[in-house]
Amino acid sequence: MVVPPNFALPVSNRTCARCGEHFATFGREYICPTCHKPRRVARQPAMPDNISPREQQVIDLVRLGKANKAIAYELCLTEGTVKEYLFRIFKKLNVGNRTELAILGR
């Protein structure tokens, strides 16, 4: 199909579905160019205030993929104490496992 040089696309005026402004469109757009910009999403949710500094250290090491034994060695704790910290952290942050804990803060 050959398009003649003086051919113009049909322009229609629409009302933006988000802000209500009128804008010109050539196709099926329902949102104006101003509203079409992606919204910013907060990447890191804030940790609750009831997380102690020691619990935060355990969380940081879990995010690095460390096992309980390695966390215990690095923080000079017993493995049972690390398990107890993790139990409390899971309860406070309402997560079920280490993977959810690691993903929560990213």
N, CA, C and O atoms as a MOPAC input file, in Angstrom:
PM7 MOZYME 1SCF
protein

 N      0.84000 1    -1.17300 1     0.00000 1
 C      0.00000 1     0.00000 1     0.00000 1
 C      0.88600 1     1.23700 1     0.00000 1
 O      1.78300 1     1.36600 1     0.83300 1
 N      0.64000 1     2.11900 1    -0.90900 1
 C      1.41000 1     3.34700 1    -1.02800 1
 C      0.57600 1     4.48400 1    -0.46900 1
 O     -0.59300 1     4.64600 1    -0.81900 1
 N      1.19200 1     5.26900 1     0.40200 1
 C      0.49500 1     6.39200 1     1.03000 1
 C      0.88800 1     7.66700 1     0.29800 1
 O      2.07600 1     7.94700 1     0.13600 1
 N     -0.09500 1     8.44100 1    -0.14600 1
 C      0.24400 1     9.69500 1    -0.81600 1
 C      0.94400 1    10.65300 1     0.14000 1
 O      0.69800 1    10.59500 1     1.34500 1
 N      1.81200 1    11.53600 1    -0.36300 1
 C      2.59100 1    12.42800 1     0.50800 1
 C      1.74700 1    13.42500 1     1.29100 1
 O      2.18600 1    13.87500 1     2.34900 1
 N      0.57700 1    13.78300 1     0.82900 1
 C     -0.23800 1    14.76300 1     1.54800 1
 C     -1.27800 1    14.09300 1     2.44300 1
 O     -2.20800 1    14.75400 1     2.90500 1
 N     -1.13500 1    12.79500 1     2.69500 1
 C     -2.07900 1    12.05300 1     3.52500 1
 C     -1.83500 1    12.36900 1     5.00100 1
 O     -0.69100 1    12.35700 1     5.45700 1
 N     -2.88300 1    12.64600 1     5.73400 1
 C     -2.77800 1    12.93500 1     7.17400 1
 C     -3.59500 1    11.91000 1     7.94300 1
 O     -4.68600 1    11.52200 1     7.52500 1
 N     -3.05700 1    11.48300 1     9.05700 1
 C     -3.79000 1    10.55100 1     9.90800 1
 C     -4.96500 1    11.26500 1    10.56100 1
 O     -4.85100 1    12.43900 1    10.91200 1
 N     -6.08300 1    10.58300 1    10.72700 1
 C     -7.21300 1    11.22000 1    11.39800 1
 C     -6.90500 1    11.43900 1    12.87400 1
 O     -6.41800 1    10.53800 1    13.55700 1
 N     -7.18800 1    12.61700 1    13.34700 1
 C     -6.93400 1    12.97900 1    14.74000 1
 C     -8.27000 1    13.06400 1    15.45000 1
 O     -9.21400 1    13.67700 1    14.95200 1
 N     -8.34100 1    12.44300 1    16.61500 1
 C     -9.56400 1    12.55100 1    17.40900 1
 C     -9.21000 1    13.14800 1    18.76100 1
 O     -8.09900 1    12.98100 1    19.26400 1
 N    -10.15700 1    13.83100 1    19.32500 1
 C     -9.95900 1    14.42600 1    20.64800 1
 C    -10.61400 1    13.51400 1    21.67500 1
 O    -11.75800 1    13.09000 1    21.51400 1
 N     -9.87200 1    13.22500 1    22.72200 1
 C    -10.37800 1    12.36000 1    23.77500 1
 C    -10.20200 1    13.03800 1    25.11600 1
 O     -9.47800 1    14.02400 1    25.25100 1
 N    -10.87900 1    12.48600 1    26.09700 1
 C    -10.73800 1    12.93900 1    27.46600 1
 C     -9.96300 1    11.86300 1    28.22800 1
 O    -10.29700 1    10.68000 1    28.16100 1
 N     -8.93700 1    12.28300 1    28.94500 1
 C     -8.08800 1    11.35500 1    29.67900 1
 C     -8.91100 1    10.63500 1    30.75800 1
 O     -9.70100 1    11.25400 1    31.47000 1
 N     -8.70900 1     9.33200 1    30.85800 1
 C     -9.44400 1     8.53300 1    31.83500 1
 C     -8.97700 1     8.79900 1    33.26600 1
 O     -9.71300 1     8.53100 1    34.21500 1
 N     -7.77400 1     9.31800 1    33.42800 1
 C     -7.25400 1     9.56800 1    34.78000 1
 C     -7.48500 1    10.99500 1    35.25700 1
 O     -8.01800 1    11.21800 1    36.34300 1
 N     -7.07700 1    11.96300 1    34.42800 1
 C     -7.13300 1    13.35300 1    34.91600 1
 C     -8.27700 1    14.16800 1    34.31400 1
 O     -8.59300 1    15.24200 1    34.82600 1
 N     -8.90600 1    13.68400 1    33.24100 1
 C    -10.03200 1    14.39400 1    32.65100 1
 C     -9.65100 1    15.45800 1    31.63300 1
 O    -10.53500 1    16.11900 1    31.08800 1
 N     -8.36100 1    15.64500 1    31.35700 1
 C     -7.91500 1    16.63200 1    30.37300 1
 C     -8.20900 1    16.14100 1    28.96000 1
 O     -8.25200 1    14.93700 1    28.70500 1
 N     -8.40900 1    17.07600 1    28.05700 1
 C     -8.62000 1    16.73400 1    26.65100 1
 C     -7.26400 1    16.65800 1    25.96100 1
 O     -6.37600 1    17.46700 1    26.22800 1
 N     -7.11300 1    15.67800 1    25.06900 1
 C     -5.87000 1    15.54100 1    24.33200 1
 C     -6.16800 1    14.94700 1    22.96900 1
 O     -7.18200 1    14.27800 1    22.77400 1
 N     -5.26500 1    15.20200 1    22.02400 1
 C     -5.41500 1    14.68300 1    20.66900 1
 C     -4.76100 1    13.31700 1    20.58300 1
 O     -3.68900 1    13.09700 1    21.14600 1
 N     -5.40500 1    12.40500 1    19.88000 1
 C     -4.86700 1    11.06300 1    19.73900 1
 C     -5.03100 1    10.57600 1    18.30700 1
 O     -5.94700 1    10.98800 1    17.59600 1
 N     -4.13500 1     9.70100 1    17.90300 1
 C     -4.20500 1     9.10400 1    16.58100 1
 C     -4.71600 1     7.67200 1    16.63700 1
 O     -5.06100 1     7.09500 1    15.60600 1
 N     -4.76500 1     7.10800 1    17.80700 1
 C     -5.12900 1     5.70700 1    17.92400 1
 C     -6.12300 1     5.46900 1    19.02900 1
 O     -7.12200 1     6.17800 1    19.15500 1
 N     -5.83200 1     4.44200 1    19.84300 1
 C     -6.77300 1     4.01800 1    20.86500 1
 C     -6.33500 1     4.42500 1    22.26600 1
 O     -6.71900 1     3.77400 1    23.23800 1
 N     -5.55400 1     5.46900 1    22.39400 1
 C     -5.08700 1     5.89600 1    23.70700 1
 C     -6.25800 1     6.44100 1    24.52000 1
 O     -7.10500 1     7.17800 1    24.01400 1
 N     -6.27700 1     6.05700 1    25.79000 1
 C     -7.31900 1     6.54600 1    26.68500 1
 C     -6.73600 1     7.37100 1    27.82900 1
 O     -7.46600 1     7.91000 1    28.66100 1
 N     -5.39400 1     7.45900 1    27.85400 1
 C     -4.70900 1     8.21600 1    28.89800 1
 C     -3.79100 1     9.21700 1    28.22200 1
 O     -3.06900 1     8.86900 1    27.28800 1
 N     -3.81300 1    10.46300 1    28.68900 1
 C     -2.99300 1    11.50700 1    28.08100 1
 C     -1.50400 1    11.22900 1    28.32400 1
 O     -1.15800 1    10.45200 1    29.21400 1
 N     -0.63200 1    11.85400 1    27.54300 1
 C      0.81200 1    11.60600 1    27.70800 1
 C      1.34100 1    11.96300 1    29.09900 1
 O      2.30400 1    11.35100 1    29.56200 1
 N      0.74200 1    12.92300 1    29.75800 1
 C      1.20000 1    13.30200 1    31.09700 1
 C      0.91500 1    12.19000 1    32.10500 1
 O      1.76000 1    11.87000 1    32.94000 1
 N     -0.26800 1    11.61000 1    32.02300 1
 C     -0.64600 1    10.54600 1    32.96000 1
 C     -0.04500 1     9.20500 1    32.57400 1
 O     -0.03300 1     8.28400 1    33.39100 1
 N      0.44500 1     9.07300 1    31.37000 1
 C      0.96500 1     7.80200 1    30.89600 1
 C      2.33700 1     7.46500 1    31.47500 1
 O      2.80600 1     6.33600 1    31.33000 1
 N      2.98000 1     8.42000 1    32.12400 1
 C      4.27800 1     8.16600 1    32.72700 1
 C      4.12500 1     7.11900 1    33.82700 1
 O      3.14500 1     7.15600 1    34.57100 1
 N      5.07000 1     6.18800 1    33.94500 1
 C      4.94900 1     5.15500 1    34.97600 1
 C      4.98800 1     5.74700 1    36.37600 1
 O      5.71100 1     6.70500 1    36.64900 1
 N      4.21000 1     5.16700 1    37.23100 1
 C      4.17900 1     5.63100 1    38.61300 1
 C      5.37000 1     5.08000 1    39.36300 1
 O      5.81000 1     3.96000 1    39.10400 1
 N      5.89200 1     5.85600 1    40.28500 1
 C      7.01600 1     5.40100 1    41.09200 1
 C      6.50400 1     4.46300 1    42.17300 1
 O      5.50300 1     4.73800 1    42.83500 1
 N      7.19600 1     3.37000 1    42.33800 1
 C      6.82400 1     2.37800 1    43.32400 1
 C      7.92500 1     2.31800 1    44.37000 1
 O      9.10700 1     2.22600 1    44.03700 1
 N      7.53400 1     2.37100 1    45.61900 1
 C      8.51500 1     2.26400 1    46.69300 1
 C      9.11300 1     0.86600 1    46.66900 1
 O      8.38000 1    -0.12300 1    46.70200 1
 N     10.43100 1     0.77400 1    46.61300 1
 C     11.09800 1    -0.51600 1    46.50400 1
 C     11.31400 1    -1.19200 1    47.84600 1
 O     11.23100 1    -2.41600 1    47.95000 1
 N     11.59000 1    -0.40700 1    48.86300 1
 C     11.93400 1    -1.01500 1    50.13800 1
 C     10.94700 1    -0.56600 1    51.21200 1
 O     10.95700 1     0.59500 1    51.62000 1
 N     10.09700 1    -1.48100 1    51.67000 1
 C      9.18000 1    -1.10400 1    52.73400 1
 C      9.94300 1    -0.86800 1    54.03000 1
 O     10.97500 1    -1.49000 1    54.28200 1
 N      9.43000 1     0.02000 1    54.83000 1
 C     10.08400 1     0.34000 1    56.09000 1
 C      9.92300 1    -0.81900 1    57.06700 1
 O      8.86800 1    -1.45000 1    57.14300 1
 N     10.98700 1    -1.08200 1    57.80700 1
 C     10.93100 1    -2.12900 1    58.81600 1
 C     10.15800 1    -1.59800 1    60.01900 1
 O     10.22400 1    -0.40700 1    60.32200 1
 N      9.43500 1    -2.46200 1    60.69600 1
 C      8.72300 1    -2.01600 1    61.89700 1
 C      9.69700 1    -1.51600 1    62.95900 1
 O     10.86500 1    -1.90200 1    62.98600 1
 N      9.19500 1    -0.66200 1    63.82100 1
 C     10.02600 1    -0.08400 1    64.88000 1
 C     10.40700 1    -1.10700 1    65.94700 1
 O     11.36500 1    -0.89900 1    66.69200 1
 N      9.66200 1    -2.21000 1    66.02400 1
 C      9.92400 1    -3.16700 1    67.09600 1
 C     11.01800 1    -4.17200 1    66.75600 1
 O     11.20400 1    -5.13600 1    67.49900 1
 N     11.75100 1    -3.98100 1    65.65600 1
 C     12.89000 1    -4.83300 1    65.31500 1
 C     14.12600 1    -4.28600 1    66.02900 1
 O     14.49700 1    -3.12600 1    65.85300 1
 N     14.75500 1    -5.13800 1    66.83700 1
 C     15.93900 1    -4.70900 1    67.58100 1
 C     17.15000 1    -4.66800 1    66.65000 1
 O     17.12500 1    -5.27800 1    65.58100 1
 N     18.20300 1    -3.96000 1    67.04000 1
 C     19.41600 1    -3.93100 1    66.21300 1
 C     20.01500 1    -5.32300 1    65.98500 1
 O     20.52700 1    -5.59800 1    64.89900 1
 N     19.96000 1    -6.20500 1    66.98900 1
 C     20.49100 1    -7.54600 1    66.83600 1
 C     19.64200 1    -8.35700 1    65.84900 1
 O     20.17100 1    -9.12000 1    65.04200 1
 N     18.32000 1    -8.17800 1    65.92700 1
 C     17.44300 1    -8.84200 1    64.96700 1
 C     17.70800 1    -8.32700 1    63.55500 1
 O     17.63900 1    -9.09000 1    62.59100 1
 N     18.00800 1    -7.05000 1    63.43300 1
 C     18.32900 1    -6.48300 1    62.12000 1
 C     19.61400 1    -7.10400 1    61.56800 1
 O     19.71800 1    -7.34800 1    60.36600 1
 N     20.58600 1    -7.35800 1    62.43700 1
 C     21.80900 1    -8.01900 1    61.99700 1
 C     21.51200 1    -9.41700 1    61.46600 1
 O     22.05800 1    -9.83000 1    60.44200 1
 N     20.64600 1   -10.14000 1    62.16500 1
 C     20.26100 1   -11.48200 1    61.71800 1
 C     19.54600 1   -11.40100 1    60.37100 1
 O     19.81300 1   -12.21300 1    59.48500 1
 N     18.65000 1   -10.44000 1    60.20500 1
 C     17.93000 1   -10.25500 1    58.94100 1
 C     18.91500 1    -9.98200 1    57.80900 1
 O     18.79500 1   -10.55800 1    56.72800 1
 N     19.87600 1    -9.11400 1    58.05100 1
 C     20.86300 1    -8.78700 1    57.02000 1
 C     21.66100 1   -10.02100 1    56.59400 1
 O     21.94700 1   -10.19600 1    55.40900 1
 N     22.01700 1   -10.86600 1    57.54400 1
 C     22.77400 1   -12.07200 1    57.21200 1
 C     21.90100 1   -13.10900 1    56.49200 1
 O     22.38800 1   -13.84000 1    55.63000 1
 N     20.63100 1   -13.16900 1    56.84200 1
 C     19.71500 1   -14.05900 1    56.11800 1
 C     19.59700 1   -13.60300 1    54.67500 1
 O     19.56500 1   -14.43300 1    53.76600 1
 N     19.53100 1   -12.29800 1    54.45100 1
 C     19.44600 1   -11.76300 1    53.09200 1
 C     20.68700 1   -12.08700 1    52.26800 1
 O     20.61700 1   -12.18100 1    51.04300 1
 N     21.81300 1   -12.25400 1    52.93400 1
 C     23.03500 1   -12.64500 1    52.23800 1
 C     23.07700 1   -14.14200 1    51.94200 1
 O     23.99800 1   -14.62200 1    51.28000 1
 N     22.07500 1   -14.87800 1    52.43400 1
 C     21.99800 1   -16.30900 1    52.15800 1
 C     22.76600 1   -17.17100 1    53.12700 1
 O     23.06100 1   -18.32800 1    52.82600 1
 N     23.09600 1   -16.63600 1    54.28000 1
 C     23.86900 1   -17.40000 1    55.26700 1
 C     22.97700 1   -18.40700 1    55.99000 1
 O     21.79600 1   -18.15300 1    56.22800 1
 N     23.55900 1   -19.54000 1    56.33000 1
 C     22.86600 1   -20.57200 1    57.11300 1
 C     22.89600 1   -20.18100 1    58.59200 1
 O     23.64700 1   -19.29400 1    58.99700 1
 N     22.07000 1   -20.85600 1    59.38700 1
 C     22.01300 1   -20.55400 1    60.82000 1
 C     23.37200 1   -20.71900 1    61.48500 1
 O     23.74900 1   -19.91000 1    62.33300 1
 N     24.10300 1   -21.74800 1    61.11300 1
 C     25.41100 1   -22.00000 1    61.71500 1
 C     26.39000 1   -20.86600 1    61.40000 1
 O     27.16200 1   -20.44900 1    62.26300 1
 N     26.35400 1   -20.36700 1    60.15000 1
 C     27.24200 1   -19.26400 1    59.76200 1
 C     26.84300 1   -17.96700 1    60.45900 1
 O     27.70000 1   -17.17600 1    60.85400 1
 N     25.54100 1   -17.75500 1    60.60700 1
 C     25.06600 1   -16.55700 1    61.31800 1
 C     25.51700 1   -16.62200 1    62.77900 1
 O     25.99100 1   -15.63100 1    63.33400 1
 N     25.36700 1   -17.78600 1    63.38800 1
 C     25.77700 1   -17.96200 1    64.78600 1
 C     27.26800 1   -17.70100 1    64.95100 1
 O     27.67300 1   -17.04500 1    65.91100 1
 N     28.08500 1   -18.19700 1    64.04000 1
 C     29.53300 1   -17.99400 1    64.12200 1
 C     29.88400 1   -16.51900 1    63.97400 1
 O     30.72200 1   -15.99300 1    64.70700 1
 N     29.23300 1   -15.85400 1    63.01500 1
 C     29.56500 1   -14.45100 1    62.75800 1
 C     29.13200 1   -13.52900 1    63.88700 1
 O     29.80200 1   -12.53200 1    64.15900 1
 N     28.01300 1   -13.84600 1    64.55500 1
 C     27.50200 1   -12.98200 1    65.62200 1
 C     27.86900 1   -13.48900 1    67.01700 1
 O     27.41900 1   -12.93400 1    68.02000 1
 N     28.68400 1   -14.54400 1    67.08000 1
 C     29.10300 1   -15.13600 1    68.36000 1
 C     27.89900 1   -15.55900 1    69.21100 1
 O     27.79300 1   -15.21600 1    70.38800 1
 N     27.00700 1   -16.31000 1    68.58000 1
 C     25.80800 1   -16.82600 1    69.24000 1
 C     25.78700 1   -18.33500 1    69.06400 1
 O     26.59500 1   -18.89600 1    68.32300 1
 N     24.84900 1   -18.99200 1    69.75600 1
 C     24.64000 1   -20.41000 1    69.49600 1
 C     23.62100 1   -20.54000 1    68.37000 1
 O     22.88700 1   -19.59900 1    68.06900 1
 N     23.58700 1   -21.71400 1    67.75600 1
 C     22.64700 1   -21.94000 1    66.66200 1
 C     21.20000 1   -21.87900 1    67.16600 1
 O     20.30900 1   -21.43500 1    66.44100 1
 N     20.97000 1   -22.31700 1    68.38600 1
 C     19.63000 1   -22.24900 1    68.98300 1
 C     19.16100 1   -20.81700 1    69.16900 1
 O     17.98400 1   -20.51000 1    68.97700 1
 N     20.09300 1   -19.93500 1    69.54900 1
 C     19.74100 1   -18.52200 1    69.72200 1
 C     19.36500 1   -17.90200 1    68.37700 1
 O     18.43400 1   -17.09900 1    68.30700 1
 N     20.07000 1   -18.26300 1    67.32000 1
 C     19.74200 1   -17.75200 1    65.98800 1
 C     18.35400 1   -18.22300 1    65.57700 1
 O     17.57400 1   -17.45700 1    65.01100 1
 N     18.04600 1   -19.49800 1    65.86700 1
 C     16.71000 1   -20.01800 1    65.54800 1
 C     15.62800 1   -19.25800 1    66.30900 1
 O     14.55900 1   -18.97400 1    65.77000 1
 N     15.91700 1   -18.93500 1    67.56100 1
 C     14.95000 1   -18.16400 1    68.36000 1
 C     14.76800 1   -16.75700 1    67.79500 1
 O     13.64300 1   -16.26100 1    67.72200 1
 N     15.85900 1   -16.11300 1    67.39700 1
 C     15.76100 1   -14.79300 1    66.76400 1
 C     14.90700 1   -14.87600 1    65.49600 1
 O     14.03700 1   -14.03500 1    65.27000 1
 N     15.16200 1   -15.88700 1    64.68000 1
 C     14.39900 1   -16.03100 1    63.43800 1
 C     12.92200 1   -16.26500 1    63.72400 1
 O     12.06600 1   -15.72200 1    63.02400 1
 N     12.61100 1   -17.05800 1    64.73300 1
 C     11.21600 1   -17.28800 1    65.10500 1
 C     10.53700 1   -15.97100 1    65.46600 1
 O      9.42400 1   -15.69800 1    65.01600 1
 N     11.20800 1   -15.15300 1    66.27800 1
 C     10.63700 1   -13.85600 1    66.68300 1
 C     10.49200 1   -12.91500 1    65.49800 1
 O      9.49200 1   -12.20800 1    65.37800 1
 N     11.49400 1   -12.90700 1    64.62200 1
 C     11.45700 1   -12.03200 1    63.44500 1
 C     10.30700 1   -12.42900 1    62.52200 1
 O      9.57300 1   -11.56900 1    62.03500 1
 N     10.15000 1   -13.73700 1    62.28100 1
 C      9.05900 1   -14.20300 1    61.43100 1
 C      7.71400 1   -13.76700 1    61.99600 1
 O      6.81700 1   -13.36200 1    61.25700 1
 N      7.58900 1   -13.85600 1    63.31600 1
 C      6.33000 1   -13.48500 1    63.97200 1
 C      6.07400 1   -11.97500 1    63.85800 1
 O      4.95300 1   -11.55300 1    63.57500 1
 N      7.11500 1   -11.17000 1    64.07900 1
 C      6.95900 1    -9.71200 1    64.03200 1
 C      6.64600 1    -9.20800 1    62.62100 1
 O      5.83300 1    -8.29900 1    62.44800 1
 N      7.29500 1    -9.80300 1    61.61200 1
 C      7.13100 1    -9.33900 1    60.23800 1
 C      6.05500 1   -10.10700 1    59.47900 1
 O      5.77500 1    -9.80800 1    58.31800 1
 N      5.45500 1   -11.09100 1    60.13300 1
 C      4.38000 1   -11.87900 1    59.54200 1
 C      4.83400 1   -12.56100 1    58.24400 1
 O      4.15800 1   -12.48600 1    57.21800 1
 N      5.97600 1   -13.21500 1    58.31100 1
 C      6.48400 1   -13.98500 1    57.17400 1
 C      6.57400 1   -15.45200 1    57.59200 1
 O      6.62400 1   -15.76400 1    58.78100 1
 N      6.59300 1   -16.34400 1    56.60700 1
 C      6.58300 1   -17.76300 1    56.90200 1
 C      7.90800 1   -18.46300 1    56.78500 1
 O      8.09400 1   -19.53400 1    57.36200 1
 N      8.85200 1   -17.87400 1    56.04000 1
 C     10.13000 1   -18.55000 1    55.86100 1
 C     11.23100 1   -17.54800 1    55.52200 1
 O     10.97900 1   -16.34900 1    55.39800 1
 N     12.46400 1   -18.05900 1    55.37200 1
 C     13.63000 1   -17.21100 1    55.11300 1
 C     13.54000 1   -16.49300 1    53.77300 1
 O     13.98400 1   -15.35300 1    53.63900 1
 N     12.96400 1   -17.16400 1    52.79000 1
 C     12.85400 1   -16.55100 1    51.46900 1
 C     11.95400 1   -15.31400 1    51.50700 1
 O     12.29700 1   -14.27700 1    50.93900 1
 N     10.81700 1   -15.42400 1    52.16900 1
 C      9.92500 1   -14.26600 1    52.30500 1
 C     10.61200 1   -13.14100 1    53.07100 1
 O     10.43800 1   -11.96500 1    52.75400 1
 N     11.39100 1   -13.51200 1    54.07800 1
 C     12.12700 1   -12.50800 1    54.85000 1
 C     13.15200 1   -11.79400 1    53.98100 1
 O     13.30400 1   -10.57600 1    54.07600 1
 N     13.85700 1   -12.54200 1    53.13300 1
 C     14.86600 1   -11.95000 1    52.26700 1
 C     14.22500 1   -11.04600 1    51.22100 1
 O     14.78300 1   -10.00200 1    50.88200 1
 N     13.07300 1   -11.43000 1    50.71100 1
 C     12.40400 1   -10.64600 1    49.68400 1
 C     11.73500 1    -9.41000 1    50.27100 1
 O     11.60400 1    -8.39400 1    49.59000 1
 N     11.31700 1    -9.48800 1    51.51300 1
 C     10.55100 1    -8.40100 1    52.13300 1
 C     11.25600 1    -7.05400 1    52.07000 1
 O     10.60800 1    -6.04700 1    51.78600 1
 N     12.52700 1    -7.00200 1    52.31900 1
 C     13.23400 1    -5.72600 1    52.38700 1
 C     13.83900 1    -5.25500 1    51.09000 1
 O     14.46500 1    -4.19500 1    51.06400 1
 N     13.68200 1    -5.98600 1    50.02500 1
 C     14.31900 1    -5.58100 1    48.76600 1
 C     13.44200 1    -4.67800 1    47.98600 1
 O     13.81800 1    -4.23900 1    46.90000 1

